[in-house]
Amino acid sequence: MPLLENIKNLFRRPANKPELKGKQAPSPKLPDGVLSIVCPACKKSFFKSDLLDNFFVCIKCSLHHRPSARDRISWLVDEKSFVETNQNLVSENLLQFPEYDEKLSKAKEQSDELEAVICGTAKINGIDTAVFAMDSYFMMGSMGTVVGEKITLLFEYATKNDLPVIGYTVSGGARMQEGILSLMQMAKTSCAIKAHSLKGLLYIVCLCDPTTGGVTASFAMLADIILAEPKALIGFAGPRVIEQTIRQKLPSGFQKAEFLLEKGFVDKIVARKDQKAVIGTLLKLHNTGGKS
């Protein structure tokens, strides 16, 4: 069917059929690429392909939508240079938490991934690096034992092979279904990052929306250089929890990337389209004769 006819059908009012009374009428099926993304900020509709061509950033208001972890990696690294590591590590319901198995199955289906972080090695402007990216579509990027293990193994490999590490964090925090086992990942990842740092190796992180909870309190804030995406929510506890605790009104824009930049918690805010250039330049400046 021609694209024009598809667009016309999209706005055609469905006929009132007696069998639909008392039931929810089915939504019209969107043709591939037609009005499939609506920006929650400016409410403008876009072809999904156009949005992807713009690094998943709203063409009108520049809101940074949440892409998949693999999209982030593909935009950063040199073409066909990424090699995934430990991709077969998967979470188990170690504490027999109710309905956790079902949540894991649903997360795998929604994200088309086995876990909430993707790790591997790649080249960025010809420089060998270790890379990880968290995926908000897998249980909001929550950190469980496997997320912590994969990131720890990546840092250990980078330390052994004298590689810098580039990370993208996006997470709702530690995974409650794994209890204390998820909180232990804060210490484990931090130890691996410390060993990497003691060897004089570079770690750059880009904080994305949102980066919160135990991830913020561990590997997200331990980098040598901390970048952030525009308007990303970054914090530990939520604003309402903080206000209820300290019984004070928080400043406007509290926990946004721009506020953290002003207070010195973030080194630079970098738009997504500029991230490869900025990170590539930083790698080149800090490259001291390692692999390239």
C-alpha positions in Angstrom: 0.0 0.0 0.0 1.5 3.4 -0.9 2.7 5.6 2.0 0.1 8.3 1.3 -2.7 5.8 1.6 -1.2 4.6 4.9 -1.2 8.1 6.3 -4.9 8.6 5.2 -5.9 5.4 6.9 -4.1 6.5 10.1 -6.6 9.3 10.7 -9.8 7.5 9.4 -12.5 7.2 12.1 -13.3 3.5 12.7 -16.9 2.6 12.0 -19.2 2.1 15.0 -19.8 -1.6 15.2 -22.3 -3.1 17.7 -19.8 -5.8 18.8 -17.4 -3.1 20.1 -20.0 -1.6 22.5 -18.7 -1.8 26.1 -15.2 -2.8 24.8 -12.1 -0.7 24.1 -11.9 -0.1 20.4 -8.6 -1.3 18.8 -6.0 1.3 18.2 -5.1 1.9 14.5 -1.9 0.2 13.5 0.8 2.6 12.7 2.6 2.0 9.4 6.3 1.6 9.8 8.0 5.0 10.2 4.8 7.0 10.3 4.2 9.2 13.4 5.5 6.5 15.6 7.2 8.8 18.1 5.6 11.6 20.0 7.9 13.9 22.0 6.6 14.1 25.6 8.0 17.7 25.9 6.7 19.5 22.8 4.1 16.9 21.8 5.3 17.0 18.2 5.1 13.7 16.2 8.0 12.4 14.2 8.9 9.6 11.8 10.9 7.2 14.0 13.6 7.0 11.3 14.0 10.8 11.3 14.4 10.7 15.1 17.0 7.9 14.9 18.9 9.9 12.2 19.1 12.8 14.8 20.5 10.5 17.5 17.1 10.1 19.1 17.0 13.8 20.0 13.8 15.8 19.3 14.1 17.8 16.2 12.0 20.6 17.5 12.8 21.0 21.2 16.1 19.0 21.5 14.8 16.7 24.2 17.1 13.7 24.5 14.9 10.6 24.2 16.1 7.3 25.7 17.7 5.1 23.1 18.7 1.5 23.5 22.2 0.7 24.9 23.2 -0.7 21.5 22.2 2.6 19.8 24.4 4.5 22.2 27.4 2.2 21.5 26.9 2.3 17.7 26.9 6.2 17.8 30.1 6.2 19.8 32.4 3.6 18.5 34.1 3.1 15.1 32.0 1.1 12.7 32.1 -2.7 13.1 34.7 -2.4 15.9 32.5 -3.4 18.9 33.0 -6.9 20.3 30.6 -7.8 23.1 31.9 -9.5 26.3 30.1 -11.7 28.8 26.9 -11.4 26.9 25.5 -14.7 28.1 25.5 -13.8 31.8 21.9 -13.6 33.0 20.1 -12.9 36.3 18.4 -15.6 38.3 15.9 -15.3 41.1 18.4 -16.0 43.8 16.2 -14.8 46.7 13.0 -16.4 45.3 11.4 -12.9 45.2 7.8 -13.1 44.2 7.1 -12.5 40.4 10.8 -11.7 39.7 11.1 -14.4 37.1 8.1 -12.9 35.3 9.6 -9.4 35.4 12.9 -10.7 34.0 11.1 -12.5 31.2 9.1 -9.3 30.4 12.3 -7.2 30.5 14.1 -9.5 28.0 11.1 -9.3 25.7 10.7 -5.5 25.9 14.4 -4.7 25.5 15.5 -7.7 23.3 18.5 -8.0 25.7 19.5 -10.5 28.3 20.5 -7.9 30.9 20.4 -4.2 31.7 24.0 -3.5 30.6 26.0 -4.2 27.5 29.8 -4.4 27.8 32.6 -4.9 25.3 35.7 -3.6 23.6 35.8 -1.3 20.6 37.8 1.4 18.8 36.9 5.1 19.1 38.7 7.2 16.5 41.2 4.3 16.2 41.9 4.0 20.0 41.2 0.7 21.7 38.8 1.1 24.6 36.5 -0.8 26.9 32.9 0.3 26.7 29.7 -0.3 28.7 26.2 1.1 28.2 23.1 0.6 30.4 19.7 0.0 28.9 16.7 1.8 30.3 14.4 -0.7 28.6 15.5 -3.6 30.8 13.9 -2.9 34.2 14.9 0.8 34.0 18.6 -0.1 33.9 18.4 -1.4 37.5 21.6 -2.8 38.9 21.6 -6.4 40.0 24.3 -9.0 40.5 24.8 -9.6 36.8 25.0 -5.9 36.0 27.6 -5.5 38.7 29.5 -8.6 37.6 29.6 -7.5 33.9 30.9 -4.0 34.7 33.5 -5.4 37.2 34.8 -8.0 34.6 35.0 -5.2 32.1 37.2 -3.0 34.4 39.3 -6.0 35.3 39.9 -6.7 31.6 40.7 -3.1 30.9 43.1 -2.9 33.8 44.9 -6.1 32.6 45.1 -4.8 29.0 45.8 -1.1 29.7 42.6 0.1 28.2 40.5 3.3 29.0 36.9 2.7 29.9 33.9 4.7 28.5 30.6 4.2 30.2 27.0 5.3 29.8 24.8 5.1 32.9 21.0 5.2 32.9 19.4 3.5 35.9 16.7 3.6 38.5 19.2 2.3 41.0 19.9 -1.1 42.7 17.4 -3.9 41.9 15.1 -4.4 44.8 14.3 -8.0 43.9 17.9 -9.0 44.7 18.1 -7.2 48.0 21.6 -6.9 49.7 23.1 -8.8 46.7 22.4 -5.9 44.4 23.7 -3.4 47.0 27.0 -5.4 47.2 27.6 -4.5 43.5 28.3 -0.9 44.6 31.4 -2.0 46.6 32.5 -4.6 44.0 32.4 -2.2 41.0 34.1 0.5 43.1 37.0 -1.8 43.9 37.5 -2.7 40.3 37.4 1.0 39.3 40.0 1.8 42.0 42.4 -0.9 40.7 41.9 0.5 37.2 42.7 4.1 38.4 45.8 3.0 40.4 47.3 1.8 37.2 46.9 5.3 35.8 44.2 4.4 33.3 41.3 6.7 32.2 37.7 6.3 33.0 35.1 8.6 31.3 31.4 8.3 32.1 28.4 10.0 30.5 25.4 10.3 32.9 22.1 9.9 31.1 18.5 10.3 32.1 17.9 9.1 34.8 21.0 8.1 36.7 19.9 7.5 40.3 20.2 5.4 43.4 23.1 2.9 44.0 24.5 3.4 40.5 25.0 7.1 41.3 26.5 6.2 44.6 29.1 3.9 43.0 30.5 3.6 39.5 28.6 6.5 37.9 30.4 9.1 40.0 33.9 7.5 40.2 35.1 8.5 36.7 38.1 10.7 36.1 35.9 12.8 33.7 32.1 13.0 34.2 30.0 14.1 31.3 26.2 14.4 31.2 23.5 14.7 28.7 21.3 17.9 28.7 18.6 17.9 31.3 19.4 14.4 32.6 18.0 13.6 36.0 21.0 12.7 38.3 20.8 12.0 42.0 20.5 9.4 44.8 17.2 9.8 46.5 14.2 11.4 44.7 13.4 15.1 45.3 10.2 14.3 47.3 12.1 12.0 49.6 14.7 14.6 50.2 12.2 17.4 50.9 10.3 15.2 53.3 13.6 14.4 55.1 15.1 17.8 55.4 11.7 19.6 55.5 13.0 22.3 53.0 12.0 23.3 49.5 14.6 22.3 47.0 16.1 24.7 44.4 14.6 24.9 41.0 16.1 22.3 38.6 17.5 20.3 41.5 19.2 17.1 40.3 19.2 18.2 36.7 22.5 18.0 34.8 22.7 21.8 34.5 22.3 22.2 38.3 25.1 19.6 38.9 27.4 21.3 36.4 26.9 24.6 38.3 27.8 22.9 41.6 30.8 21.0 40.3 29.5 17.5 40.2 29.6 17.3 36.4 32.6 18.4 34.3 30.7 19.1 31.0 27.3 18.7 29.5 27.5 17.2 26.0 24.7 16.9 23.5 24.4 13.4 22.0 25.5 14.4 18.5 28.8 15.8 19.9 29.6 12.9 22.2 31.8 10.9 19.9 33.9 14.0 19.0 34.3 15.1 22.6 35.1 11.6 23.9 37.4 10.9 21.0 39.3 14.1 21.8 39.6 13.3 25.5 40.9 9.8 24.6 43.5 11.3 22.3 44.7 13.8 24.9 45.0 11.1 27.5 46.5 8.4 25.2 50.0 7.8 26.6 51.3 5.2 24.2 48.7 2.5 24.8 47.0 0.5 22.0 45.7 2.5 19.1 
